[in-house]
C-alpha cells in the first residue's frame, strides 16, 4: 500500500488514538492547514462542546478521502466540520474535478457515517490567492446549493464573508504575513461563526462529561 503523502501526521493521530481511545459522539474538525494550525486550540475555543482537531498539512479533499477511514471513522463522530477546496483550486485542479472529490467525500460520509452531520466551511478569499477568487466563488456557490439537498444533515457555514471588509477586501488583521493563513483575529472570526452554529445543533449532546 502506498504511503499517504501526509503519512507522518496520520500516524501521529493513530498513536494519539491508541493512547487516548476515541470518544464516539465527538465533533471532529478536519481539513487543510487552516484547521491544522487550530488543532490544539480547538477544544478550548469550542468549549463546552467535545471537539477534536484532525486537520493535517496542506491537504486537499482527495487527501482527506484517502485518510478518512484512518483518522475520522474510528471516532464515530456525531458531526464533521470540514475545510477543503482552498489548496485544491490553488494546485490548478479544475473546478469540476474538485467538486467530484467533494461528491466522493459525501458518498463516503453517507455510507460510513450515516448519522453524522456535515458542516462545510466555505473557502476564504485570502490575499495570497486573489487570482483564483472567481473559482473560489463558484466552488462556494456549489456548496450553498448542496446544503439544500439534505436539510438537517448537511450544513454550510459562511466563514468567508466575515473576513472581508464592506468593500469586499480581506481584513488585513485577520491574516498572518503570508496572506494565506489566519491570524489570532481571523481565528476569532471563525470561532464566532462556527461555535454558535454547533452549539445550536450539537450542544445538547456533545458536551464533555
N, C-alpha and C positions, 0 to 999 in steps of 0.2 A: 504494500500500500504506500502510495506517495505521501510524504510528509506535508502537512499543511504549511503554507508559507509563513504563517504566524505560529508555528509549532511550539516555540518556547512559551508563548503566552497561554496557549491552550493547555499545555502540560502543567503550567503553574496553577491554572484553575482546577485541574483534575487533582493535583496534590492537595490543594486547599479543600476540595470537596471530600477527600478521604480523611483529612484531619478534622473537618467540621462538616458532618454529613448534611446534605441538602434538606431544607425545610419545605415540604410541599405546601403550596399556597402562598409563597413569597411572590413579590413583584420583581422581575428581572429587567434591568436596563442593559441593552446591548447595542452594538454598532461600532462606528469608527472612532477616530481619536477624540472627537468632541465628547464622547461618552467615556473613552479610556481615561482621559485626564480627570474625569469626575468620579471614577470608580470608588475610590476610598472615601470620598466626602459624601457620596450619595446617601448612605444610611442616616447620617446626621441631618442632611438637608431635607430629606423626605420624612423624617420622624413625625408621627409615631408609626408610619407605615413600615412594614417589613420589606425592605428593599435591598437588592444585591446588585452590584455592578459587574457586568460581564462584557464590557467594551474591550476591544483589542485592536491595537495597531492602527494603521490607516486602512482599515478593511473596507470592502465593498459588499454588496448584497450577495454576490457569488461566494465570497469568503465566508460570510455568515451562514449561508446554506451548507457549505462544506463542514462547518464547525457545529452546527445546531444540535445534532444528536449527542455530541460530546459535552457541550457546555450549557445547553438550555434544557434539554429533555430530562436529565436526572432530577431536576428541581420540581418538575410537575407544577410550574408556576400558575398562579391564578391570572396573571397578566404579564405581557411583554411590552416594554417600551423600546422602540426601535428607531435608531437614526442611521440610515444608509442613503446612498444616492449621490452624496457630495463627491466622494472620491470616484465613484463610478463614472460620472459625467466628466470629471476632470481628467480621467485617464483617456478620454477620447472615445469611449464606448458609445455607440449610437443610442439615442433615447429609447427606441423600441427594444433594443437588447437589454437595456437597464430595466425597462418595465417588465420584460419577460422574466427577469430574475426576481422582481417583486412578486409577480404572479406565482412563480415556483415556490417562493417562501410562504405565500398564503396557502398554497396546496399542502406544503409540509406542515404548517401550523394546524390546518383543518384536520389533517389525518393523524398527527402525532399528539397535538394538544387541543382536542376539540372543545374543551371547556374554557380555555384561556381567552381573555380579552386581549386584543392587539391595539396598541397605541403607536401610531406612526408620527414622528416629528418631521414637519416639512423641512426641506433643505434651506439653510440660511444663506442670505446673499452677502457673502463676505467680500471685503475689499480686494483680497488677493485673487478672487475668481470672478471678477466683474465680467470678463469676456464670455462666460458661459451662463450669465444670469438668464438670458432668454430660454435656454434649455432647462434651467432650474425651475423657472416659472411653469413651463409645460409639464415637467415632472410633478410639481406640486399640485397643479390643476388635476392631474390624473389621480393623485392621492385624494383630493377632495371629492372627486367623483366616486372613488372607491368606497368612501365612508357610507354613501347612500345605499350600497348594495347589501350591507349587513348591519343595519342599525341595531345597536345594543351589543354588538360583537366586535366590530372594527371601529376605531376612532382615529381621527386626525387632529393633532394639536398644532396650532399656529405659533410656532416658536421662531418664526422669521420676522413677521411684521413688527413685533415689539423691539427688535434690534435695529429698527430703521427710524430715521427722523421723519418729520412731517413732509420733508422734501424728498422722501424716499431714498435717502442716502444712509449708508451704515453709520451707526452711532460709534464714533471713534473710541469712546471709553469702554465699549463692550468687547473690544478685541485686543489681543496682545500684539507685539511688534510685527509678527509675521503677517498680520492682516487676515489670518485664517482661523486661528483658534480663539476661543472665548477667554476673556479676562474674568477676574472675580465679579466684576459688574455685569458681564454678559451671562455668566452662570447664574447670578441672582435673578436676571430677567427670565431665564429658562425656568428656574425654580418657581417663580411667581406664576408661570403659566401651567406647568406640569403638576405641581403638588396639589393645588386646589382641584384640578380635574380628577386626579387619582383619589383624593380624599372623598370626593363626592360619590364616586362609583365603587371604590375598593376599600374605603376606610373602615367600613363596618365589620370586615372580616380579616383585614390584613395587618392589623396592629400586632406588634410583638407581645408575647405573653411571658 
